[in-house]
């Protein structure tokens, strides 16, 4: 029984490690203020947040 629990927990941990909260093309605000100000937005590109010259 202990081997089954250990195997289950190992698989669970490995599966959780592959989950990423951000996906390619996601937007986020990086500053407070007007939402139509492009300098306040970033887009998730190639595993990093990049400042944008337009807003979504």
Buried (B, 14 or more C-beta within 10 A) or exposed (E): EEEEEEEEEEEEEEEEEEEEEEEEEEEEEEEEEEEEEEEBBBBBEEEEBEEBEEBE
